[in-house]
Amino acid sequence: MSEQLFKIPILDLKAQYRSIREEIRQAIDEILESQLFILGKKVESFEKEMATYLGCQNGIGVASGSDALLLAMMALEIGPGDAVLVPPFTFFSTVSSITRLGATPIFIDIDPGTYLMDPKKTEIFLQERCGPGTDGSELLDAKLRLRIRVILPVHLFGQCCPMDYFMTLAQRYHLRVVEDVAQATGAYASLFGQPRKFAGTFGDLGCFSFFPTKNLGGIGDGGMVVTDQPALGEKIARLRVHGASSRYHHERVGLNSRLDAIQASVLLVKLRQLEQWCRKRIERAQYYQSLFIQTGLIGNEIVSLPVPAEGRTHVFNQYVVRVSRRDELKQYLTAHGIQTEIHYPLPLHLQPCFAYLGHRKGEFPNSELASAQVLSLPIYPELTSAQQEAVVDRIVAFYGRQKA
Ligand SMILES: Cc1ncc(COP(=O)(O)O)c(C=O)c1O
């Protein structure tokens, strides 16, 4: 079924566009009149506004969230012999940013309730497998003989990770922290004396995506790296223009990975709406919860809802439930005009392209079970109560129709 045929799509970007159409058109028109498309003043304005909104010093606009991650790893000089701790249950490019540089991902399983990289398991790994290298300055994985350099937590589905725990580990073991914030722009935690410390501003580098489906999405690809460390910010700014320190002078090989002015001008318009869009997503998640609670399906191992965490927001880029007979339910909902998605059907340690890492099925059971059970339901700020009721009614009808 094509997207147009779904009565209730998983995301309706047209509804969002209708609400800001004139501003967007004007913003694009301004760029067309200027004929300045790559980097420039608009990109600088957007970088500044994002950094101000997030409460950090530097924002560097790049071509995508995937490039943001790759550039972050390049800025930290990650390469062969290095290892990065990362969850296997995430989008592909969280991990390809590591392997593309010849470094090795070391997978840490997720917490089954939140789907986020488990900090306790991270701590156990560091305690049990790692020790100082020969000169005492390096942290070596005793089994793989790799230098552990970075912790890379992913604020998956829009939920802020327990960054206080990860930051404590990073300090204790002298590790860098790169945050994958692609799905969680606008999420925050109340930590370190701050009522709102945004996801992406805890670690050394925070990597954002402006892919159209994200909470802050452009009209094409786009991304950003943020940091409070000016030296790292400057490094990334150079790396995104082929590693050039000045025009046609290259100290190292970088990428061509720049945010373009049309994306920046659209994102400037949308950034003003981000807070209220996140709030509406949260309200819709709360409404799903109240509807599901009335169904009697919760707590019977039939449907499990997202688990809210104390002091950390979830901005619901996806509303992910765990369900029994997931694939049948998905088919049934499709047949009734309700679009759903599976984020993600195969964890990364089992992807064919990472077979060389030698992982087996069963090694990361929480990630594998999540892959078999999760289902993302429609969620977006313009989703109506009636649509949400229709989604839940259909799910009730499915489990009522057949024995769960
Ligand atoms: C968790 C996560 N990381 C990284 C990315 C990569 O972002 P982009 O699509 O902008 O390259 C995405 C986007 O889908 C994502 O969801």
The ligand as an ORCA input file, in Angstrom:
! r2SCAN-3c Opt
* xyz 0 1
  C      19.792      6.884     15.502
  C      20.205      7.475     14.187
  N      21.492      7.738     13.972
  C      21.909      8.276     12.815
  C      21.039      8.579     11.810
  C      21.577      9.104     10.519
  O      21.024     10.340     10.135
  P      20.900     10.739      8.605
  O      19.765      9.960      8.020
  O      20.615     12.204      8.650
  O      22.173     10.427      7.941
  C      19.676      8.329     11.980
  C      18.719      8.660     10.915
  O      17.931      7.918     10.463
  C      19.236      7.755     13.198
  O      17.961      7.483     13.418
*
